[in-house]
């Protein structure tokens, strides 16, 4: 989603063609520009054309776009060990940073817009706050009004540094000293200074009041996607490593089906709200439209909808538990399912039992084949004994 914020529009983004001769320029620490380089072997492809179209936008004015043809300059791409094409790289003042966005026009545009924005967005009106809350992941530093703030505090410095380091990610940072916004954001004077999570998951009102470098970073890393998020290709690269150590509840649905969306997303959010209130952060919730993102659905083996999938990322080999159309409207039952899975329990109380499926197994494990073979042998032996006994009686 492209969200215009506070930008001074001066000109469109810059496009510079790169080749083997000038390729090293973006990687020099003397380069004053921010570069987004798309390495490709098909300059006329769909992704490449969307990249070029995004480079013409006025809202990406501070980012330099460059297309590099690996077909014509194979040695350079081999030296950089770029094998998977197309591949995007972000370079800021000579430092290479991972581009964890999708290769689409919308993502190129939003990324360019984010890089062109201030690293910390000033929030001084209800309209600013409304726009800020629409970002997928957003953190606000609420501090004392300007007439009370005095000199810059350590939390200002730490917050600014974190915003600078994460400027190329999906996470946005803002700062407000507007006393008139405190009530809108449920901020109390006694909490100040405070950092709160104000993204799409704003209802859960995460906050931290004790500032130090480690606690601030841990807080942002732990809650950057809240408790419930929409799983899209845009955030996939950032989300997957983030899920490590979590029990992940994924609803495979069709977002165009209002009944499915209302049941699964609505009741997941309701349960998450209760868990948040109880300070229980063990579970992560998400929903995926398997029609829009069939490639992501394939990774989770989500072949039907609606379906509830629990994936345990606490072990080295993640294990997925598959359920059909689970009665998520029964939040007590859903909560019990999550608790039982957390404790590695299975229960006969569910409509669908807990079938284990390891993502890395790719079919029935070898031990499974031995069990099946043993059962077939026993069944065959029983049939043989019955037939032999019947034959002896006839004789």
N, C-alpha and C positions, 0 to 999 in steps of 0.2 A: 504494500500500500504506500503510495506516495503522498506525503503530508507536507504541504508548504508551511514553513514556520516563520522565523524572522530572518529574512534574507534581503540584502541590498543587491538588486539585479543590475549588473554592469554590462556583461557580455556573455556570449555562449562559451561553453567549454572549449578547450584547445585540443586540436588533434595534430599529432606529429607522427609521421611515418618513420618507423625504425628499420634499420638494416644492419648488416654486420659491421659497418663502419661506425655508425653512431649509437650502436646498441648499448654501449657501456655508460653512456651519459646519465641515464636515470639512476644508475647504481653508484654514482659518485656522491660522496657526502657533501660536496659543494653545490649539488643541484638544489635550487630553491623550490622546486616544484614537487607536487604529489603526482605520481604516475599510476595509471591502471593499464597494464600491458596484457594483451590477449595474444597468446602464442597459438598458432593455428597452422594447419596444412591445407585449409580450404577457405581462402579469403572471401569467397562469394557465398558461403554457407549462411543458413538462417541465423545462427547465433552471432556470426560475424557481422551480419547486416544490422541486427538489433544493437550490437555493440556500437557500430558507427552511428546509428540513429540516436542513441543515448548521448553520444559525444556532441551532438548539435543542440542539446537542451540548455536553456539559460540557467536552470537551477543546479547545474553541475559545473559552475564557472571556475572553481578553484582546482579542478582535477584535469590533468592532461591525459588524454586517451591515446593509446598507441597500439597498432596491430602489427604483429611480427610474423612473417611468413616462414615457417620452418621448412617448407618444401624448397624454398630458394636459398635458405641459410641453415642447412642441416647441421653443419659443424657447430654452430653457436648453440642450437637447441640440445645437441648431444653433450656438449661441454657443460651445459646447465642441468643436464640429466632430466630434461623435460620429455617424457615419453607419452603420457596421456594427453591427447589433444582433442578439442581446444582446452587451454589451461590459462587461467587468469592469475596475475601476480600484482600485488600492490606494493609500491615502493615510495617511502616517505623520507625525503632528505637522505637518500642513500641507504636507508634501512629497509630490508625486505620483510613484509608482514603478510601473514597468510590471508588469502581472500576466501572467506568462508560463506560466500553468498552463492545463489544460484546464477547460472549463466543465461539470464533472460533480460529482456529490455527493462522490465519493472525493477529488477534487482540492480542492474547497472545504474539505472536512474536514481533509485533510492540511495545507493551507496555514494554516488557522486554528490547527491544532495547533502548527505550526512557529512561527508568530508568538507563540503563547502560551508557548512554551518559552524558556528562557534562550538568548541569542544564542550562548553557548559552553556546551556541555553538559559537566558534570563527569563524568569516567569514573574510577571508583575500584574497580570490581569486574569479575570476568570476565563477569558477567551484563550489566553496562553495556556492556562492550566487544563482547559478542555482539550486542546490540541496535544498537549504533552501526554495526557492520559491515554491517547489513542495509539501510542507507540507500543510495539510488542513487549519491550522491556525498557523500563525507564526508572531512574532513581533521582530523587530531589533532595538537595541539602536545604533544609529549613533552618534559618538562622535569625538572629535578632534584627529588628528593623535598623535601617542605616544609622539613625541617630543614636542607637545604642551599641552598634557593632564595634566601633573603635578600630583598633588595629586588626590586621588579618590574624586569625587564629590558626593553630596547627591543623585543625580539621579542614579548614579551607585549602591549605596547601596539599594535604593528603588527597582530598576529594579531587582537586584539580589534576594532580598527577595520575590518579586512577582514570579519570575521564580522558586524559591525553593518551594513556596506554591502550584504552579500549575504544578509541575513536573510530577504528576501522571495523568494529563488531556491530552486532544488532542492538547493543545496549546504549541507550541515550542517558545523558546526565543534565540536570537542571539545577538552578539555585534560585531561591526566593527569600526576600526579606519583607514581603508585602504582608503587613499585619491584617489587611482586609481579606486575605485568602486563607487565613488560619482555620476559620470555621468551615470553609468549603472542603478543606483537606483533612479535617479532623485533627488538627495540630493544636496542642496545648502549650501555653507559655512555659509551663513547668518542664516540658520535654526538651525545650531548645537548648543547644542546637541538636538537630536530629536529621537522620537520613531515612527517607521512606521510599518504599517501592510503589510507584504510581503508574505502572504500565496497564495493560489490558486486565491484569489480575488485581487491579486497584482495590477491589472490595475486601481483600484480605489484609490490607493495611500493615504490611511489615514495617517495622521501624527499629532503629538502633540509636541509642542515646549515649553510649559509652564509646568515645572515639579513641582508637589507636590504629596504627597502620594495618596490623593483622586482622583485627576484628572487622574493620571496614571492608577489607578485601574479601574476607570469608563471607561476610553478609551479602555482598553483591554477587559473588560467585554462587552462593547457595540458593539465592532467591531470584536470580536474574530472569527466570521464566515463570515465576510464581508457582502455584500448585496445579493450575490447569492451563494448557496451551493448545493451540491449533498446530498440529504437526504438518509442516509444509516442506517442500524441497529447499526453500530459501534458508531455513534455519537448520536443516538436517546436519550439516557438517559441524555446527556448534553444539547441537543438542546431544548427539550420540555420545561423545566423550563425557558430557555433563551428567548423563544418566548412570554412569558407573557408580556402584554402591547403593543404588536405589531399587525399590520395588515399583515397577512402572505399570500403570493400568492404562491400556490403550483401547479406545472404542473405535472399531472399524465401522464407519457409517457412510451414508449418502447425505451430504449436507443439503441437497435440494429437497430431501424428504423431511418435511417439518416435524413429522411425528418422531422419526428417529433422532433428529437433532434435539428436539425438546426433551425427549426421554433421557438420552444418554448424556448430552452436554449439560442439560439443566440439573439432573440429579447428581452428576459428578461434581458440579460446582457447589451444589447444596451440601454434599458430604464433605467436600474440601473445606467449605466455610466452617463447618462444625469441628473438623479436625484442627483447622488453624486456630479456632477459638480455644481448643483444648491443648494447644501448643504441641500437637502431634504432627511432625513433619516427615514421617517415615515413607509416605507414599507420594508418588508423582502421577498426575492424571493428564491425559491428552486425548485428542480425537483426530482421526485421519479420514479424509474422503478418499476411499480406495478407487473411485472412478477418475478423480483428477490426478492422483499420484499412484498409479498402478505399480510403478517401480519400487516405491517405498513399501507398498502393500506386499509385494513379492518378498521383500527382505524379512517381513514379519510373518510370512505365510498366511496373510489375511486374504482368503479367497472368496469370502462371502460377507454380506452385511445384512442386518446389524450383527455385530459380534463383539464380545469382550475378550481381550487378551491380556493376561498378566505376564510380564517379563521380569524375571529376577536377575538383576545385574550386580548382585552382591558377590557372586562367585566368578572365577576366571572364565568358565564356560557358562554363558547365560542360558537359562532354561525358561521356556515359554509354556504357559498353561492356557489352553484354548477352551472357550465356552461359546455356546450358541447365543441366542437372543436372551441374555441374562436379565432377570427382572431387576434392573437397576433402580426402578422406582421404590423398591423395598430397600431403603438405605441401611437399615439394620442388617439385612442379609448381605448386602454388598460389603459393609464394614466387617462383618464376620469372615467373609471370604478373604478379604485383604489380610486380616489378622492371622487366619489359618495358614495362608500362603507365606506370610512373614515368618511363621513358626515352623515352616516346612511340614505342615499337617495336610492330610487329605480328609475329606468328609463325605459321607453318603447323603448328607442333608441337602445337597444342591441338585437342581434340576439336571445338570450335566456334571458328571464326575470330573476330577482333575486329571486330565491326560497330560503326561509330561512329553515335551518335545524339545530336544536340544537343537539350537540353531546350527551348530557345527556338525551335527550327525549326518544330515542329508539322507534320511531314510531310516529303516529299522536297523538298530545296532546289531553287531554280530551275535551278542548274547541273546538278542530277541529271536534270531533265527534258530538258535539252539533250543530255546524254549518251545517254539512252534514245532520243530522237528520231534522233540520229545513227546509233545502232546499227540501228534499224529501217530507216532509209534505206539503209544499206549492205546489209543482208540483202535488202531489196526489190530493190536493184540487181543483186545476185548472182543472185537468182531470175529476174529479167528477162533477164539475159545468157544463163543456162543455157537458158531456154525459147526465146529467139531463135535460139541456136545449134542446138538440136534441130530447130527448124522449118526452118532453112536446109538441114540435112542431108536432111530429108524431101523438100524441093523438089528 
